[in-house]
């Protein structure tokens, strides 16, 4: 298995409580969880506890392609951080750091071996940037 780690980051102009809620609640996840405007996230569910499941349906708006992104939480520290393992056994660590009235989100994830690292980093960063826009 590929053990290359990719880290992405964003500074969100909102307090950590709001950022945590918007990042983790399904009614918000469906509003930002896509990299480009031709895609959307019609459904999401999120059981935020160790052993709980995360699921987000991601698909092209024209219906030409879609997939379910699924993971199981390993650790959740409410308002601070969480770690989950995707169905292909790759691990994702996400932290939320308060910086005054702003919040820094840092995500480190195991790269997959099908696509170039740069493409994976850009795709995940685009989703995170979309989250920042949604919160604003």
N, CA, C and O atoms as CSV, one atom per row, in Angstrom:
chain,resi,resn,atom,element,x,y,z
A,1,UNK,N,N,0.837,-1.185,0.000
A,1,UNK,CA,C,0.000,0.000,0.000
A,1,UNK,C,C,0.879,1.244,0.000
A,1,UNK,O,O,1.928,1.269,0.643
A,2,UNK,N,N,0.453,2.261,-0.714
A,2,UNK,CA,C,1.173,3.515,-0.809
A,2,UNK,C,C,1.084,4.250,0.531
A,2,UNK,O,O,-0.005,4.447,1.070
A,3,UNK,N,N,2.236,4.649,1.054
A,3,UNK,CA,C,2.223,5.351,2.341
A,3,UNK,C,C,2.550,6.840,2.185
A,3,UNK,O,O,2.831,7.518,3.174
A,4,UNK,N,N,2.517,7.346,0.962
A,4,UNK,CA,C,2.726,8.773,0.757
A,4,UNK,C,C,1.621,9.551,1.456
A,4,UNK,O,O,0.440,9.241,1.296
A,5,UNK,N,N,2.001,10.559,2.230
A,5,UNK,CA,C,1.038,11.412,2.937
A,5,UNK,C,C,0.918,12.728,2.183
A,5,UNK,O,O,1.915,13.292,1.733
A,6,UNK,N,N,-0.304,13.207,2.053
A,6,UNK,CA,C,-0.578,14.496,1.423
A,6,UNK,C,C,-1.235,15.371,2.473
A,6,UNK,O,O,-2.142,14.926,3.177
A,7,UNK,N,N,-0.781,16.618,2.583
A,7,UNK,CA,C,-1.372,17.557,3.539
A,7,UNK,C,C,-1.919,18.762,2.791
A,7,UNK,O,O,-1.256,19.332,1.925
A,8,UNK,N,N,-3.136,19.134,3.143
A,8,UNK,CA,C,-3.763,20.343,2.611
A,8,UNK,C,C,-4.226,21.173,3.787
A,8,UNK,O,O,-4.384,20.664,4.897
A,9,UNK,N,N,-4.444,22.460,3.537
A,9,UNK,CA,C,-4.787,23.362,4.638
A,9,UNK,C,C,-5.597,24.526,4.108
A,9,UNK,O,O,-5.491,24.889,2.936
A,10,UNK,N,N,-6.417,25.115,4.989
A,10,UNK,CA,C,-7.164,26.321,4.644
A,10,UNK,C,C,-7.410,27.114,5.923
A,10,UNK,O,O,-7.548,26.547,7.007
A,11,UNK,N,N,-7.462,28.427,5.776
A,11,UNK,CA,C,-7.806,29.306,6.884
A,11,UNK,C,C,-9.206,29.844,6.615
A,11,UNK,O,O,-9.433,30.545,5.629
A,12,UNK,N,N,-10.148,29.509,7.508
A,12,UNK,CA,C,-11.547,29.880,7.339
A,12,UNK,C,C,-11.851,31.083,8.231
A,12,UNK,O,O,-11.451,31.121,9.395
A,13,UNK,N,N,-12.559,32.058,7.676
A,13,UNK,CA,C,-12.863,33.287,8.410
A,13,UNK,C,C,-14.116,33.118,9.267
A,13,UNK,O,O,-15.134,33.773,9.042
A,14,UNK,N,N,-14.019,32.229,10.250
A,14,UNK,CA,C,-15.120,31.962,11.181
A,14,UNK,C,C,-14.546,31.261,12.406
A,14,UNK,O,O,-13.470,30.667,12.349
A,15,UNK,N,N,-15.285,31.339,13.522
A,15,UNK,CA,C,-14.811,30.700,14.752
A,15,UNK,C,C,-14.889,29.177,14.635
A,15,UNK,O,O,-15.628,28.629,13.817
A,16,UNK,N,N,-14.104,28.519,15.479
A,16,UNK,CA,C,-13.948,27.064,15.395
A,16,UNK,C,C,-15.268,26.312,15.571
A,16,UNK,O,O,-15.477,25.291,14.916
A,17,UNK,N,N,-16.161,26.791,16.437
A,17,UNK,CA,C,-17.452,26.112,16.640
A,17,UNK,C,C,-18.275,26.079,15.373
A,17,UNK,O,O,-18.815,25.034,15.010
A,18,UNK,N,N,-18.378,27.212,14.696
A,18,UNK,CA,C,-19.134,27.280,13.444
A,18,UNK,C,C,-18.478,26.415,12.374
A,18,UNK,O,O,-19.159,25.684,11.653
A,19,UNK,N,N,-17.148,26.501,12.273
A,19,UNK,CA,C,-16.431,25.723,11.254
A,19,UNK,C,C,-16.637,24.224,11.484
A,19,UNK,O,O,-16.886,23.481,10.534
A,20,UNK,N,N,-16.536,23.783,12.725
A,20,UNK,CA,C,-16.752,22.367,13.049
A,20,UNK,C,C,-18.161,21.936,12.628
A,20,UNK,O,O,-18.328,20.904,11.977
A,21,UNK,N,N,-19.166,22.724,12.999
A,21,UNK,CA,C,-20.555,22.379,12.654
A,21,UNK,C,C,-20.756,22.311,11.143
A,21,UNK,O,O,-21.351,21.357,10.641
A,22,UNK,N,N,-20.272,23.297,10.426
A,22,UNK,CA,C,-20.453,23.334,8.973
A,22,UNK,C,C,-19.688,22.208,8.284
A,22,UNK,O,O,-20.097,21.735,7.223
A,23,UNK,N,N,-18.575,21.779,8.883
A,23,UNK,CA,C,-17.776,20.709,8.288
A,23,UNK,C,C,-18.359,19.326,8.556
A,23,UNK,O,O,-18.161,18.404,7.764
A,24,UNK,N,N,-19.076,19.178,9.668
A,24,UNK,CA,C,-19.480,17.829,10.086
A,24,UNK,C,C,-20.969,17.521,9.992
A,24,UNK,O,O,-21.340,16.347,10.021
A,25,UNK,N,N,-21.825,18.509,9.881
A,25,UNK,CA,C,-23.269,18.249,9.834
A,25,UNK,C,C,-23.723,17.992,8.398
A,25,UNK,O,O,-23.415,18.776,7.500
A,26,UNK,N,N,-24.461,16.890,8.177
A,26,UNK,CA,C,-24.868,16.506,6.825
A,26,UNK,C,C,-25.576,17.605,6.029
A,26,UNK,O,O,-25.373,17.713,4.820
A,27,UNK,N,N,-26.407,18.422,6.690
A,27,UNK,CA,C,-27.124,19.469,5.950
A,27,UNK,C,C,-26.168,20.520,5.386
A,27,UNK,O,O,-26.506,21.221,4.432
A,28,UNK,N,N,-24.985,20.628,5.969
A,28,UNK,CA,C,-23.969,21.538,5.430
A,28,UNK,C,C,-23.046,20.812,4.452
A,28,UNK,O,O,-22.669,21.377,3.425
A,29,UNK,N,N,-22.679,19.566,4.760
A,29,UNK,CA,C,-21.775,18.790,3.895
A,29,UNK,C,C,-22.297,18.774,2.463
A,29,UNK,O,O,-21.520,18.901,1.517
A,30,UNK,N,N,-23.603,18.620,2.301
A,30,UNK,CA,C,-24.173,18.546,0.947
A,30,UNK,C,C,-24.053,19.866,0.191
A,30,UNK,O,O,-24.226,19.894,-1.028
A,31,UNK,N,N,-23.762,20.949,0.886
A,31,UNK,CA,C,-23.668,22.266,0.249
A,31,UNK,C,C,-22.264,22.601,-0.264
A,31,UNK,O,O,-22.111,23.500,-1.091
A,32,UNK,N,N,-21.230,21.884,0.222
A,32,UNK,CA,C,-19.860,22.248,-0.146
A,32,UNK,C,C,-18.984,21.089,-0.606
A,32,UNK,O,O,-17.899,21.331,-1.134
A,33,UNK,N,N,-19.404,19.861,-0.430
A,33,UNK,CA,C,-18.527,18.709,-0.630
A,33,UNK,C,C,-18.404,18.285,-2.098
A,33,UNK,O,O,-18.863,17.210,-2.483
A,34,UNK,N,N,-17.783,19.138,-2.903
A,34,UNK,CA,C,-17.480,18.835,-4.302
A,34,UNK,C,C,-16.378,19.789,-4.748
A,34,UNK,O,O,-16.240,20.888,-4.211
A,35,UNK,N,N,-15.597,19.358,-5.734
A,35,UNK,CA,C,-14.420,20.126,-6.153
A,35,UNK,C,C,-14.736,21.159,-7.228
A,35,UNK,O,O,-14.093,22.206,-7.292
A,36,UNK,N,N,-15.723,20.868,-8.069
A,36,UNK,CA,C,-16.072,21.766,-9.179
A,36,UNK,C,C,-17.588,21.937,-9.237
A,36,UNK,O,O,-18.340,21.094,-8.749
A,37,UNK,N,N,-18.022,23.042,-9.842
A,37,UNK,CA,C,-19.453,23.375,-9.868
A,37,UNK,C,C,-20.308,22.424,-10.708
A,37,UNK,O,O,-21.534,22.448,-10.600
A,38,UNK,N,N,-19.690,21.595,-11.535
A,38,UNK,CA,C,-20.462,20.639,-12.339
A,38,UNK,C,C,-20.786,19.364,-11.545
A,38,UNK,O,O,-21.466,18.468,-12.046
A,39,UNK,N,N,-20.297,19.296,-10.316
A,39,UNK,CA,C,-20.576,18.175,-9.414
A,39,UNK,C,C,-21.388,18.671,-8.231
A,39,UNK,O,O,-21.476,19.873,-7.981
A,40,UNK,N,N,-21.980,17.732,-7.507
A,40,UNK,CA,C,-22.685,18.063,-6.272
A,40,UNK,C,C,-22.648,16.873,-5.331
A,40,UNK,O,O,-22.187,15.787,-5.685
A,41,UNK,N,N,-23.147,17.105,-4.121
A,41,UNK,CA,C,-23.193,16.082,-3.077
A,41,UNK,C,C,-24.645,16.007,-2.614
A,41,UNK,O,O,-25.022,16.675,-1.651
A,42,UNK,N,N,-25.470,15.194,-3.295
A,42,UNK,CA,C,-26.900,15.190,-2.996
A,42,UNK,C,C,-27.270,14.633,-1.617
A,42,UNK,O,O,-28.290,15.025,-1.051
A,43,UNK,N,N,-26.457,13.726,-1.073
A,43,UNK,CA,C,-26.763,13.160,0.241
A,43,UNK,C,C,-25.491,12.955,1.054
A,43,UNK,O,O,-24.408,12.742,0.508
A,44,UNK,N,N,-25.649,13.024,2.368
A,44,UNK,CA,C,-24.535,12.750,3.284
A,44,UNK,C,C,-25.111,12.291,4.618
A,44,UNK,O,O,-26.202,12.699,5.014
A,45,UNK,N,N,-24.360,11.440,5.297
A,45,UNK,CA,C,-24.699,11.055,6.662
A,45,UNK,C,C,-23.398,11.005,7.448
A,45,UNK,O,O,-22.331,10.753,6.887
A,46,UNK,N,N,-23.494,11.250,8.759
A,46,UNK,CA,C,-22.272,11.372,9.543
A,46,UNK,C,C,-22.529,11.002,10.997
A,46,UNK,O,O,-23.174,11.753,11.729
A,47,UNK,N,N,-22.026,9.848,11.413
A,47,UNK,CA,C,-22.144,9.363,12.789
A,47,UNK,C,C,-20.778,9.563,13.450
A,47,UNK,O,O,-19.923,8.678,13.417
A,48,UNK,N,N,-20.589,10.744,14.051
A,48,UNK,CA,C,-19.275,11.163,14.545
A,48,UNK,C,C,-18.931,10.575,15.906
A,48,UNK,O,O,-19.085,11.223,16.941
A,49,UNK,N,N,-18.466,9.342,15.878
A,49,UNK,CA,C,-17.983,8.654,17.073
A,49,UNK,C,C,-17.064,7.543,16.596
A,49,UNK,O,O,-17.179,7.093,15.456
A,50,UNK,N,N,-16.159,7.098,17.446
A,50,UNK,CA,C,-15.284,5.985,17.071
A,50,UNK,C,C,-16.163,4.806,16.656
A,50,UNK,O,O,-17.054,4.399,17.401
A,51,UNK,N,N,-15.912,4.263,15.473
A,51,UNK,CA,C,-16.715,3.176,14.928
A,51,UNK,C,C,-17.895,3.658,14.103
A,51,UNK,O,O,-18.537,2.863,13.416
A,52,UNK,N,N,-18.193,4.968,14.165
A,52,UNK,CA,C,-19.296,5.539,13.395
A,52,UNK,C,C,-18.921,5.684,11.919
A,52,UNK,O,O,-17.744,5.715,11.559
A,53,UNK,N,N,-19.944,5.771,11.083
A,53,UNK,CA,C,-19.741,5.835,9.629
A,53,UNK,C,C,-19.996,7.244,9.082
A,53,UNK,O,O,-20.868,7.977,9.548
A,54,UNK,N,N,-19.195,7.581,8.076
A,54,UNK,CA,C,-19.382,8.797,7.285
A,54,UNK,C,C,-19.667,8.359,5.862
A,54,UNK,O,O,-18.993,7.472,5.339
A,55,UNK,N,N,-20.658,8.971,5.229
A,55,UNK,CA,C,-20.961,8.656,3.836
A,55,UNK,C,C,-21.406,9.928,3.139
A,55,UNK,O,O,-22.224,10.690,3.654
A,56,UNK,N,N,-20.847,10.139,1.948
A,56,UNK,CA,C,-21.262,11.261,1.112
A,56,UNK,C,C,-21.377,10.764,-0.327
A,56,UNK,O,O,-20.446,10.161,-0.861
A,57,UNK,N,N,-22.511,11.019,-0.940
A,57,UNK,CA,C,-22.716,10.691,-2.351
A,57,UNK,C,C,-22.201,11.867,-3.172
A,57,UNK,O,O,-22.645,13.002,-2.998
A,58,UNK,N,N,-21.269,11.587,-4.060
A,58,UNK,CA,C,-20.704,12.629,-4.911
A,58,UNK,C,C,-20.995,12.240,-6.357
A,58,UNK,O,O,-20.722,11.115,-6.774
A,59,UNK,N,N,-21.555,13.185,-7.118
A,59,UNK,CA,C,-21.881,12.847,-8.498
A,59,UNK,C,C,-21.912,14.080,-9.399
A,59,UNK,O,O,-22.108,15.210,-8.950
A,60,UNK,N,N,-21.711,13.812,-10.689
A,60,UNK,CA,C,-21.815,14.866,-11.692
A,60,UNK,C,C,-23.279,15.293,-11.762
A,60,UNK,O,O,-24.179,14.456,-11.695
A,61,UNK,N,N,-23.513,16.598,-11.898
A,61,UNK,CA,C,-24.884,17.101,-11.953
A,61,UNK,C,C,-25.648,16.549,-13.153
A,61,UNK,O,O,-26.873,16.432,-13.104
A,62,UNK,N,N,-24.942,16.208,-14.225
A,62,UNK,CA,C,-25.610,15.657,-15.421
A,62,UNK,C,C,-25.877,14.156,-15.296
A,62,UNK,O,O,-26.420,13.550,-16.219
A,63,UNK,N,N,-25.501,13.550,-14.166
A,63,UNK,CA,C,-25.770,12.139,-13.916
A,63,UNK,C,C,-24.822,11.179,-14.617
A,63,UNK,O,O,-25.041,9.968,-14.576
A,64,UNK,N,N,-23.775,11.687,-15.259
A,64,UNK,CA,C,-22.879,10.831,-16.039
A,64,UNK,C,C,-21.951,9.969,-15.184
A,64,UNK,O,O,-21.455,8.944,-15.653
A,65,UNK,N,N,-21.714,10.371,-13.943
A,65,UNK,CA,C,-20.813,9.609,-13.081
A,65,UNK,C,C,-21.091,9.973,-11.632
A,65,UNK,O,O,-21.526,11.085,-11.335
A,66,UNK,N,N,-20.840,9.032,-10.736
A,66,UNK,CA,C,-20.992,9.299,-9.317
A,66,UNK,C,C,-20.397,8.174,-8.492
A,66,UNK,O,O,-20.141,7.081,-8.997
A,67,UNK,N,N,-20.183,8.457,-7.220
A,67,UNK,CA,C,-19.645,7.432,-6.319
A,67,UNK,C,C,-20.002,7.788,-4.889
A,67,UNK,O,O,-20.313,8.938,-4.578
A,68,UNK,N,N,-19.954,6.790,-4.028
A,68,UNK,CA,C,-20.168,6.987,-2.596
A,68,UNK,C,C,-18.808,7.040,-1.916
A,68,UNK,O,O,-18.008,6.113,-2.047
A,69,UNK,N,N,-18.549,8.107,-1.199
A,69,UNK,CA,C,-17.342,8.236,-0.387
A,69,UNK,C,C,-17.725,7.763,1.006
A,69,UNK,O,O,-18.606,8.338,1.645
A,70,UNK,N,N,-17.055,6.707,1.474
A,70,UNK,CA,C,-17.401,6.130,2.772
A,70,UNK,C,C,-16.168,5.962,3.639
A,70,UNK,O,O,-15.071,5.700,3.145
A,71,UNK,N,N,-16.366,6.117,4.942
A,71,UNK,CA,C,-15.272,5.953,5.896
A,71,UNK,C,C,-15.828,5.590,7.262
A,71,UNK,O,O,-17.012,5.784,7.539
A,72,UNK,N,N,-14.952,5.058,8.115
A,72,UNK,CA,C,-15.293,4.717,9.491
A,72,UNK,C,C,-14.362,5.489,10.416
A,72,UNK,O,O,-13.143,5.472,10.243
A,73,UNK,N,N,-14.945,6.162,11.394
A,73,UNK,CA,C,-14.151,6.958,12.329
A,73,UNK,C,C,-13.335,6.083,13.266
A,73,UNK,O,O,-13.835,5.104,13.821
A,74,UNK,N,N,-12.061,6.455,13.433
A,74,UNK,CA,C,-11.171,5.804,14.398
A,74,UNK,C,C,-11.164,6.579,15.712
A,74,UNK,O,O,-11.139,5.997,16.797
A,75,UNK,N,N,-11.186,7.919,15.588
A,75,UNK,CA,C,-11.129,8.790,16.757
A,75,UNK,C,C,-11.875,10.081,16.433
A,75,UNK,O,O,-11.782,10.602,15.322
A,76,UNK,N,N,-12.607,10.583,17.408
A,76,UNK,CA,C,-13.269,11.882,17.282
A,76,UNK,C,C,-13.078,12.637,18.588
A,76,UNK,O,O,-13.444,12.148,19.657
A,77,UNK,N,N,-12.504,13.831,18.497
A,77,UNK,CA,C,-12.415,14.734,19.634
A,77,UNK,C,C,-13.251,15.940,19.220
A,77,UNK,O,O,-12.798,16.785,18.447
A,78,UNK,N,N,-14.474,16.012,19.741
A,78,UNK,CA,C,-15.450,17.023,19.308
A,78,UNK,C,C,-14.863,18.426,19.282
A,78,UNK,O,O,-14.263,18.888,20.253
A,79,UNK,N,N,-15.049,19.090,18.152
A,79,UNK,CA,C,-14.601,20.457,17.994
A,79,UNK,C,C,-13.119,20.627,17.739
A,79,UNK,O,O,-12.656,21.742,17.495
A,80,UNK,N,N,-12.354,19.518,17.793
A,80,UNK,CA,C,-10.893,19.607,17.689
A,80,UNK,C,C,-10.312,18.849,16.498
A,80,UNK,O,O,-9.578,19.413,15.686
A,81,UNK,N,N,-10.656,17.549,16.405
A,81,UNK,CA,C,-10.020,16.712,15.378
A,81,UNK,C,C,-10.780,15.400,15.215
A,81,UNK,O,O,-11.568,14.998,16.071
A,82,UNK,N,N,-10.514,14.752,14.088
A,82,UNK,CA,C,-11.003,13.398,13.888
A,82,UNK,C,C,-10.097,12.661,12.911
A,82,UNK,O,O,-9.385,13.263,12.108
A,83,UNK,N,N,-10.150,11.335,13.008
A,83,UNK,CA,C,-9.412,10.449,12.121
A,83,UNK,C,C,-10.385,9.393,11.627
A,83,UNK,O,O,-11.159,8.837,12.406
A,84,UNK,N,N,-10.343,9.119,10.320
A,84,UNK,CA,C,-11.154,8.033,9.803
A,84,UNK,C,C,-10.377,7.221,8.785
A,84,UNK,O,O,-9.369,7.671,8.240
A,85,UNK,N,N,-10.870,6.008,8.540
A,85,UNK,CA,C,-10.282,5.117,7.552
A,85,UNK,C,C,-11.304,4.909,6.445
A,85,UNK,O,O,-12.446,4.524,6.695
A,86,UNK,N,N,-10.866,5.173,5.210
A,86,UNK,CA,C,-11.738,4.973,4.051
A,86,UNK,C,C,-11.846,3.487,3.735
A,86,UNK,O,O,-11.088,2.677,4.270
A,87,UNK,N,N,-12.780,3.133,2.874
A,87,UNK,CA,C,-13.023,1.721,2.561
A,87,UNK,C,C,-11.808,1.038,1.933
A,87,UNK,O,O,-11.682,-0.184,2.012
A,88,UNK,N,N,-10.913,1.807,1.313
A,88,UNK,CA,C,-9.707,1.217,0.721
A,88,UNK,C,C,-8.533,1.196,1.710
A,88,UNK,O,O,-7.387,0.978,1.318
A,89,UNK,N,N,-8.827,1.421,2.978
A,89,UNK,CA,C,-7.871,1.346,4.104
A,89,UNK,C,C,-6.955,2.555,4.226
A,89,UNK,O,O,-6.048,2.543,5.058
A,90,UNK,N,N,-7.159,3.602,3.425
A,90,UNK,CA,C,-6.363,4.819,3.582
A,90,UNK,C,C,-6.903,5.626,4.753
A,90,UNK,O,O,-8.108,5.643,5.002
A,91,UNK,N,N,-6.009,6.292,5.467
A,91,UNK,CA,C,-6.359,7.030,6.680
A,91,UNK,C,C,-6.318,8.531,6.418
A,91,UNK,O,O,-5.455,9.031,5.697
A,92,UNK,N,N,-7.279,9.241,7.026
A,92,UNK,CA,C,-7.380,10.695,6.920
A,92,UNK,C,C,-7.422,11.280,8.329
A,92,UNK,O,O,-8.209,10.840,9.167
A,93,UNK,N,N,-6.567,12.280,8.587
A,93,UNK,CA,C,-6.545,13.012,9.860
A,93,UNK,C,C,-6.931,14.457,9.581
A,93,UNK,O,O,-6.362,15.094,8.695
A,94,UNK,N,N,-7.896,14.975,10.333
A,94,UNK,CA,C,-8.359,16.349,10.155
A,94,UNK,C,C,-8.318,17.060,11.502
A,94,UNK,O,O,-8.830,16.549,12.498
A,95,UNK,N,N,-7.694,18.265,11.528
A,95,UNK,CA,C,-7.628,19.045,12.762
A,95,UNK,C,C,-8.178,20.451,12.515
A,95,UNK,O,O,-8.096,20.993,11.413
A,96,UNK,N,N,-8.738,21.016,13.577
A,96,UNK,CA,C,-9.319,22.351,13.572
A,96,UNK,C,C,-8.597,23.163,14.648
A,96,UNK,O,O,-8.637,22.810,15.826
A,97,UNK,N,N,-7.938,24.254,14.241
A,97,UNK,CA,C,-7.155,25.061,15.177
A,97,UNK,C,C,-7.682,26.489,15.182
A,97,UNK,O,O,-7.713,27.152,14.146
A,98,UNK,N,N,-8.098,26.960,16.363
A,98,UNK,CA,C,-8.591,28.327,16.501
A,98,UNK,C,C,-7.421,29.298,16.429
A,98,UNK,O,O,-6.407,29.127,17.106
A,99,UNK,N,N,-7.585,30.326,15.590
A,99,UNK,CA,C,-6.608,31.409,15.477
A,99,UNK,C,C,-7.385,32.712,15.589
A,99,UNK,O,O,-7.683,33.363,14.588
A,100,UNK,N,N,-7.711,33.083,16.836
A,100,UNK,CA,C,-8.566,34.238,17.057
A,100,UNK,C,C,-9.969,33.944,16.543
A,100,UNK,O,O,-10.595,32.967,16.952
A,101,UNK,N,N,-10.459,34.792,15.646
A,101,UNK,CA,C,-11.795,34.578,15.080
A,101,UNK,C,C,-11.748,33.792,13.768
A,101,UNK,O,O,-12.733,33.736,13.032
A,102,UNK,N,N,-10.596,33.188,13.487
A,102,UNK,CA,C,-10.425,32.352,12.288
A,102,UNK,C,C,-10.142,30.917,12.720
A,102,UNK,O,O,-9.813,30.666,13.879
A,103,UNK,N,N,-10.270,29.988,11.793
A,103,UNK,CA,C,-9.996,28.582,12.088
A,103,UNK,C,C,-9.155,27.981,10.971
A,103,UNK,O,O,-9.481,28.105,9.791
A,104,UNK,N,N,-8.078,27.334,11.362
A,104,UNK,CA,C,-7.221,26.641,10.404
A,104,UNK,C,C,-7.612,25.166,10.388
A,104,UNK,O,O,-7.638,24.506,11.426
A,105,UNK,N,N,-7.915,24.665,9.199
A,105,UNK,CA,C,-8.202,23.239,9.025
A,105,UNK,C,C,-7.003,22.628,8.322
A,105,UNK,O,O,-6.549,23.130,7.294
A,106,UNK,N,N,-6.496,21.540,8.886
A,106,UNK,CA,C,-5.397,20.807,8.273
A,106,UNK,C,C,-5.852,19.364,8.080
A,106,UNK,O,O,-6.328,18.719,9.015
A,107,UNK,N,N,-5.700,18.873,6.861
A,107,UNK,CA,C,-6.064,17.492,6.532
A,107,UNK,C,C,-4.828,16.796,5.986
A,107,UNK,O,O,-4.187,17.285,5.056
A,108,UNK,N,N,-4.501,15.654,6.570
A,108,UNK,CA,C,-3.416,14.811,6.062
A,108,UNK,C,C,-4.030,13.470,5.710
A,108,UNK,O,O,-4.710,12.854,6.531
A,109,UNK,N,N,-3.786,13.018,4.479
A,109,UNK,CA,C,-4.383,11.758,4.037
A,109,UNK,C,C,-3.379,10.908,3.284
A,109,UNK,O,O,-2.436,11.420,2.681
A,110,UNK,N,N,-3.597,9.591,3.328
A,110,UNK,CA,C,-2.782,8.653,2.574
A,110,UNK,C,C,-3.154,8.765,1.103
A,110,UNK,O,O,-4.329,8.696,0.744
A,111,UNK,N,N,-2.149,8.937,0.261
A,111,UNK,CA,C,-2.391,9.002,-1.180
A,111,UNK,C,C,-2.790,7.625,-1.693
A,111,UNK,O,O,-2.383,6.600,-1.147
A,112,UNK,N,N,-3.594,7.622,-2.751
A,112,UNK,CA,C,-3.887,6.359,-3.431
A,112,UNK,C,C,-2.887,6.221,-4.579
A,112,UNK,O,O,-2.174,7.173,-4.896
A,113,UNK,N,N,-2.829,5.059,-5.194
A,113,UNK,CA,C,-1.792,4.792,-6.199
A,113,UNK,C,C,-2.279,4.930,-7.641
A,113,UNK,O,O,-1.490,4.751,-8.569
A,114,UNK,N,N,-3.558,5.245,-7.849
A,114,UNK,CA,C,-4.112,5.321,-9.205
A,114,UNK,C,C,-3.849,6.659,-9.898
A,114,UNK,O,O,-3.697,6.704,-11.119
A,115,UNK,N,N,-3.795,7.744,-9.131
A,115,UNK,CA,C,-3.664,9.085,-9.692
A,115,UNK,C,C,-2.418,9.772,-9.147
A,115,UNK,O,O,-1.967,9.465,-8.043
A,116,UNK,N,N,-1.857,10.710,-9.926
A,116,UNK,CA,C,-0.676,11.436,-9.446
A,116,UNK,C,C,-0.967,12.172,-8.134
A,116,UNK,O,O,-2.083,12.641,-7.910
A,117,UNK,N,N,0.043,12.267,-7.280
A,117,UNK,CA,C,-0.085,12.931,-5.992
A,117,UNK,C,C,-0.588,14.367,-6.180
A,117,UNK,O,O,-1.455,14.824,-5.434
A,118,UNK,N,N,-0.048,15.070,-7.167
A,118,UNK,CA,C,-0.446,16.458,-7.404
A,118,UNK,C,C,-1.941,16.558,-7.705
A,118,UNK,O,O,-2.607,17.480,-7.234
A,119,UNK,N,N,-2.470,15.618,-8.482
A,119,UNK,CA,C,-3.896,15.621,-8.827
A,119,UNK,C,C,-4.749,15.390,-7.581
A,119,UNK,O,O,-5.770,16.050,-7.389
A,120,UNK,N,N,-4.325,14.452,-6.737
A,120,UNK,CA,C,-5.054,14.184,-5.502
A,120,UNK,C,C,-5.033,15.404,-4.585
A,120,UNK,O,O,-6.056,15.776,-4.009
A,121,UNK,N,N,-3.861,16.022,-4.454
A,121,UNK,CA,C,-3.739,17.204,-3.600
A,121,UNK,C,C,-4.637,18.329,-4.122
A,121,UNK,O,O,-5.324,18.984,-3.339
A,122,UNK,N,N,-4.634,18.555,-5.428
A,122,UNK,CA,C,-5.457,19.617,-6.007
A,122,UNK,C,C,-6.948,19.335,-5.824
A,122,UNK,O,O,-7.714,20.249,-5.516
A,123,UNK,N,N,-7.368,18.084,-6.011
A,123,UNK,CA,C,-8.780,17.729,-5.856
A,123,UNK,C,C,-9.273,17.946,-4.439
A,123,UNK,O,O,-10.322,18.554,-4.229
A,124,UNK,N,N,-8.519,17.450,-3.464
A,124,UNK,CA,C,-8.911,17.616,-2.059
A,124,UNK,C,C,-8.847,19.085,-1.662
A,124,UNK,O,O,-9.701,19.565,-0.916
A,125,UNK,N,N,-7.828,19.807,-2.162
A,125,UNK,CA,C,-7.718,21.231,-1.839
A,125,UNK,C,C,-8.892,22.008,-2.425
A,125,UNK,O,O,-9.390,22.941,-1.794
A,126,UNK,N,N,-9.338,21.638,-3.615
A,126,UNK,CA,C,-10.492,22.310,-4.232
A,126,UNK,C,C,-11.743,22.144,-3.386
A,126,UNK,O,O,-12.521,23.084,-3.231
A,127,UNK,N,N,-11.938,20.948,-2.839
A,127,UNK,CA,C,-13.094,20.708,-1.969
A,127,UNK,C,C,-12.971,21.551,-0.701
A,127,UNK,O,O,-13.951,22.145,-0.251
A,128,UNK,N,N,-11.774,21.602,-0.127
A,128,UNK,CA,C,-11.562,22.391,1.085
A,128,UNK,C,C,-11.747,23.881,0.807
A,128,UNK,O,O,-12.301,24.597,1.641
A,129,UNK,N,N,-11.295,24.355,-0.347
A,129,UNK,CA,C,-11.500,25.749,-0.732
A,129,UNK,C,C,-12.996,26.047,-0.927
A,129,UNK,O,O,-13.467,27.134,-0.593
A,130,UNK,N,N,-13.729,25.077,-1.467
A,130,UNK,CA,C,-15.168,25.215,-1.638
A,130,UNK,C,C,-15.856,25.325,-0.260
A,130,UNK,O,O,-16.801,26.094,-0.089
A,131,UNK,N,N,-15.371,24.555,0.696
A,131,UNK,CA,C,-15.881,24.649,2.074
A,131,UNK,C,C,-15.673,26.067,2.617
A,131,UNK,O,O,-16.587,26.653,3.197
A,132,UNK,N,N,-14.475,26.611,2.428
A,132,UNK,CA,C,-14.178,27.968,2.901
A,132,UNK,C,C,-15.147,28.980,2.307
A,132,UNK,O,O,-15.643,29.857,3.014
A,133,UNK,N,N,-15.419,28.862,1.008
A,133,UNK,CA,C,-16.361,29.764,0.350
A,133,UNK,C,C,-17.764,29.615,0.924
A,133,UNK,O,O,-18.465,30.606,1.127
A,134,UNK,N,N,-18.175,28.373,1.185
A,134,UNK,CA,C,-19.509,28.114,1.733
A,134,UNK,C,C,-19.668,28.755,3.111
A,134,UNK,O,O,-20.697,29.373,3.384
A,135,UNK,N,N,-18.677,28.619,3.973
A,135,UNK,CA,C,-18.753,29.185,5.318
A,135,UNK,C,C,-18.841,30.713,5.251
A,135,UNK,O,O,-19.571,31.333,6.024
A,136,UNK,N,N,-18.100,31.306,4.334
A,136,UNK,CA,C,-18.090,32.779,4.187
A,136,UNK,C,C,-19.462,33.242,3.725
A,136,UNK,O,O,-19.679,34.439,3.538
